[in-house]
């Protein structure tokens, strides 16, 4: 099999599908579509360090979300509180194991794997090193990302707070605030992640 030694960077506009030959961008520069003006590529300053820092913040908030109370209920003077996983397991006690599995995979396992895999690749890369299996792991992070649905879970929590407010006194726990911060950090990390820059840095450092 012949080995490809060079490539031209072509990119299709995600709004109008016009194909462009992407120029080499300097730090802070943005390439826009000739036809509709949509942003095709953006060269961010320090994309690896910023994304790694935001991902680490998201991971720390993720720990708080899972180990601190999510909601407390005060009903007739009797107070109870529950963590995210305890709430999911409570559903299992009512036979709703399919919902438990859905919550476990989309709000716990896939987001956690996404954060850990990204940190495994990005932190050494920020120090100029490439860890073994970096290419495979970075691809895996892209596969886990769409299955993490923390935003949907947060929406569910707010609906529960509104619905339960008529029946009992609802006390939002620390995990609710951490969940909001987690959503902001994970979205900002996704925005800061420059895939092209990471691929190039992995390739360059591998030599
Ligand atoms: Zn366009």
Boltz pocket constraint, residues with backbone or C-beta under 6 A from the ligand:
constraints:
  - pocket:
      binder: B
      contacts: [[A, 13], [A, 14], [A, 15], [A, 16], [A, 17], [A, 18], [A, 33], [A, 34], [A, 35], [A, 36], [A, 37], [A, 38]]
      max_distance: 6.0
